[in-house]
């Protein structure tokens, strides 16, 4: 038996060496880089002078923070097909600093998913370093073609992006895998604070789960039903509008602005569904009585305003948010912004209600 064991070990050694040599050969194989602009960029609500921006700010009268956020690549992704066993990236970002409630990967990094058996499966991330980044996303994969989805940073401007593949492999653009156009205007919760990676926002999660193209127009702290946003939305093509519009404004601002905001959008989109999501029940209200009253007042103003508009417009909807970020007090990073767990709760809360509404309009 001892001699037989030695024979097996001696037979296995060449196989092991071949495997290690193959892995080493792959590691040493030179890469070639392609400009991501030659592939398919999705998540854009309109053409822009710079490809990796969300909104053409020259077309609208916007204040400076909104102009800055419009240049961010939030919600944008690159889709392609390749048979490479390695995917690497080189990208440059615009120099915005890191925040106190987000990871560096979410703010400046990349997030890779690969389609497998009809589902998008997490495959790797691009590690940010300063503002000139060079990182492997995934290595040592099986041979064969793969359809890939790379989400861009949530909280910075992408100035350039190149994707690296094995030198003898192929890469090509593919059509947008997501259907329809669901334009989402919202607060920092829509923008992505405090997701761990760019693909973990509630809009990105729902896109992968539902197969629908959710276009992220989150504007951290700035979304207060201003007429400038309404005029911008009025010019966009959309099969549905979803609004996380009550997180930032006060009760007074909601009462003052909601009707005019809806009227502007409705004039350009007479029958498009307008779906308003009630602001989350924040963890900050647990013990702070002042915050509790502020939040309670604006929630009441939001629900009263939308339900009043619903009486005269059958294409306006209101989604209650009770339990939306869970009831275990574990769904946020700072009491307001969802963690990845909170975004999971939010996705599960919204998906069945949005599906029910969308079916009425043939959005499937």
N, C-alpha and C positions, 0 to 999 in steps of 0.2 A: 504493500500500500504506500509505503514511504517513497519507493522508486517511482510508482505511478504518479504520485503527487508532483514529483520533480519533473516528470515528463510533461504534465499539463502546464506547469509553470513555464517550462522552456518553450512550449508551443504558444502560450499567451504572450510571451515577451515580444516576439516580432510584431504581433498585432498592435500591442500597446505602443511600440516604437513608431509603427506606421501612422497611428492616430496622432501621436505627438508631433511627428514630422509634418503631417497634413495641417494640423493647427498652426504650427510654426510657419509653414509656407504661406498660409492665408494671412497671418499677421504681418508678414514681410512683403506681401503683394502691394505694389503701389496703388494708390487711389487716384481717381480722377474726380474733379468737382464740376458740377453743373449749376448754373444760375437758377435759383428757384423760380425766377420770373418766367422761365421757359416751360414750367409745369403748370398745374391748375391751382389757382389761388381761390379759395372759397371763403364765405362769410362776409363778403363785402355788400353793403347796401347800395353802392353807387360807384361808378368809375372815379378814380382820384388821380391827380397828377403824379403822386408817388404811390407805387403799387401797394405797399404794406401799410396803408392808412385806411381808416374807416370812412371818413367823410371829407369831401372837398370843401374846406372851410372858406375858400374864396367866394363860394356861392351864397353864403349866408352871413348875417350879422350875428356874430357870436362873441361872447366875452372870453378873455384870455384862457382861463382854466379849461373851458370847453374846447377851445381851439387846440390846446395841448393834448387833451384826452382824445380828440378826434384823430390826432396823428398817431395814437397808440395802435398797436396791432391786435388789440383785444378781440377775441372771437375769430380771428382769421386763422386759416390753416392751409397747408399745401398738400395736395393729393397727387400720388404718382404710383406707377407700377415699376418694379425692378426685380431682377433675379440675383441681385447682389447679396452676399452673405454678411456684408458689413454696411452700415449706414452711419455716416459721420456728418457733422455740420460745422460750418464756419459762418458766423454772423456778427454784425455790429449793431449796437443799440445806442440810443441817443443821449445817455449820460444822466438819466434820472436816478436819484438816490433810492436806497432801500427803505422800506417802511417798517413800522414797529409791529404790524400785525399780519405780515405776509412773508412767505419764504422767498428766497432769492430765485428759486426755480420758477415760481409763479410770476414774479415781476419781470425777469429778464431771460428765463430759460425756455427750452423747447420741450414738447411732450409728444412722444411717438406712440401711435396705435397701428396695429396691423390686422387686416381682416382675416378671420379664420372661421370657417363653417358658418358664414353669414353674420358673424358678430365682430365688433371692433374690440380687440384685446390689447391691453397695455403692453408695450414692448420695450420702452426705455425713455430716457430723458437726456436733454442737453444741459450740461452743467455750466452755468454762467461764471465768467471770470472777468471782472471789470466791465468793459464795454466792447472789447475785442475778444470774441469767444471762439473756441475751437474744442469740440468735444465729440467723442463717440456717442451715438445714440443706442446702437446695439451692434454686437459682434458675434461671430461664430454661429451664424444661423444655418439652418438646413438649406440645401439647394432648392431651386424652384422659384417661380414668380410669386410675388407678394404685392398686394395693394396696400399702400401705406398712407397714413394721415398724420401730419406733423402740425400740432398747434403752436402758434407763435406767442410771444410774451404778452402778458396781460397788462403790464404797467410801464411800458416803455415803447419808444418808437424803434422800429427795425429799419435800419438804413440799408442793409444788404444781407443776403442770405444765400449761401451755397451749400449744396448737399453732396457729400462725398460717397462714392461707391467703388467697389472693386474695379480695377482697371479694365478687365475683360468682360464686365457685365453690362446689362442694358438698363436704361431708365427711360420712362416715357410718361407724358401727361395722360390722365384719364378723366372722363367726365365727372362732374360733381355727383357724388354718391347720394346726396340728400335732395329730397323733392320739395317743391313749393317754396314760398318765401314767407317766413314768419319773422316780422320785424319786432324786436323787443327793445323798448325804451325803458331805462331804469336807473336805479341808484348804484351805490357801490356794491350792493348785494348782487345785482346783475353784472356789474363790471368785473366781479370776481374776488373781492375781498371776503374771506381770507382762504381761498382755495390753496391746496398744497402745490398743484401743478396747473398749467393753463387749460388742460382738458378736463378739469374737475369742476368747472362752473356748472350751474344748473342748466344753462342754455346748451352747453356742449354735451352734457350728459343726456339731455332730452333728445338732442339731434341724433346721437348714436343709438339711443333706445327706440326712437320713433321713426327714424329715417327721414326726418324733416329738416329743412334748412333754417335753423334759428340764427338770425342776424343780430349780433350783440351790440346794442347801443347803450351800454351802461356808462354813466357819467358820475363818477364818485362825488357825492355831496352836492352836485349841481342840478339834479333833476327835480325841479319844483313847478312843473306844469307851465313853464314860461312859454309865451307865444312864439318865440324863436324856434323852440323844439317842434311846436305844432306845424309851423310853416315848413320846416325841414321834412317832417314826416309826410306832409301833404304832397310832396314832390316825389316820393318813393313808390316804387311798385311793391305791392305786398298782397299776399293772399289772406293775411290776418295780422292784426297788431296786438301785441301783448304789452301791458303796462305794469311795471313795478314803479308806480308814480307817486306813491304816498309815503315813502320812507323818509324823504327829505323835507317836504314842506310842512308848515304848521297848519293847524286847523283853519286859521284865518286865511292863509294862502290858498288852501284847497277850496274853501267856500268862494273866494274871490275869483279864482282862475279856472276852475274845472269846466264850467259851461262854455266859455270862450275857446278853451283848448279843444274840447270835443267838436265844437262847431267848425273850427278851422280844418281839422282832419276830416270830418264828415263831409264837408263841402267837396273835397277832392275825391273822397272814397265813400260814395253814398250808401253802399250796402256791405262794405267789408266789415267783418267782425272786429269789434273793439273789446278786448278782454282785459279787465282791470283786476289786478291781484291786490288784495288788502295787504297792508304792510304787516310784517311779522310781529308777533308778540315778543318783544325784546326781553332778554334776561336782565337788562338794566332796570326793569321796573320792579324787580323782586322786593327791594327794600327802600329804594329811593322814591319818596313820595312825590317830589317835584317832577321827576322824569315820568313817573306813573301817570300823573294827571296830563302832562303834555302828550304822551302817547295815546292815552285814552281819548282825549279830545280830538286828536287828528284822525284816529280810527273811526270815531263816530261821524265826523264830518265827511270822511271818505265814503263810508257805506251809505250815509244818507244821500250824498250827492249823486253817486252812481245809480242807486236804486230809483231815485227820482228821474234820472235820464232814461233809465230802462223802460219806464212807463210809456214813453213816447218813441222808443227806438228798440225794435225787437232784435237788433243786431249788436246790442251792447250787453256785456256780461260782467258779473262780479264773482270773484272767487274768494271765499272766506279763507283766512290764514290760520285759524286756530289749530294748533298742533303741527303747523307746517315745518317748524324746525325741531320737532320732537317735544316730548313732555318730561324728559329725563334730566333737563338742565345741562346736557352735554353737547349741545348742538352749535355752540359759538366759540370763537376764539376770545372775544372781548366783550361779550354780552350783546353785541349787535350783529357782527359779521359771522356768517356760518363757517364752521370748520368743514373739512371734507365729510364728516359725519352729518353735520347740519345740512349740507348740500344734498346728501343722500336722502335725508328725510324730506327735504324740499322737493326733490325730483319725484319721489314716491307720492307725495301729496298732490302735485300738480298734474302728473301724467294722466291719470284716469279722467280728470275733469277737463283737461284740454282735449283729449281724444274725443270725448263726448261732444264737445262744441265743434271741433274740426269736422267730425263726420257729417254735420249738417251742411257743410259747405264743400263736401267732396275732397277734403284735405285728409289724405290717408298715407 
